[in-house]
Structure formats: C-alpha cells, structure tokens
Amino acid sequence: MELIRGCRNQTELRQVRKFLSSFRVLWPEAQEFAFSYDLLVSLSLSSAIGIPDCLIAAMALNRKMRLYTFNVKHFQAVPGLNPVQPYSRA
C-alpha cells in the first residue's frame, strides 16, 4: 500500500500495480492485529516503531518469515525479529 500511496499519477499507478501483480499478497489475520497491538503497547515509548510497522512485524513473527526492509532501525526494537536490509543502496 505504501507503493500505491507514493504514486503521483495514473502512469505510475499502472506501473506499480503491474509490478505488484508478480507477488503474492499476504493479508493480516485477526491474531496478527492483536499481536501488533501488543507490540505497539510494549515498544511505542522506547522506540520509533509505528502502527504499520508493528503489524508488519507481527505478521513476520507469526508466520516465521524473514523481514527484508530498508527501515531496519525501526524493526530492531522488536524481540526475535532480526530484520535484514536486502541490499546496500548507492
């Protein structure tokens, strides 16, 4: 959704939608929303993590998936997550 939100015009929107169509979309489950709430309560005062990042972290942890992100700093506060930057940006 962040990619869609970043589109500035219909051409960019079409390009992003075409790009995203090659990926499988994982939607959050009810227990992941509850888990993300718990993460927010426990981490919001001590870290810069926000609501969307808590949901992403909860989904990754619940599904035992590795999280690749350029926002490693925010996710490092989540116990057991171990986020990885996918590659070095130039």
Secondary structure, DSSP 8 states (H G I E B T S, - for coil): -HHHHT--SHHHHHHHHHHHTTS------HHHHHHHHHHHHHHTTTS---HHHHHHHHHHHHTT---B-S-HHHHTTSTTT--B-SS---
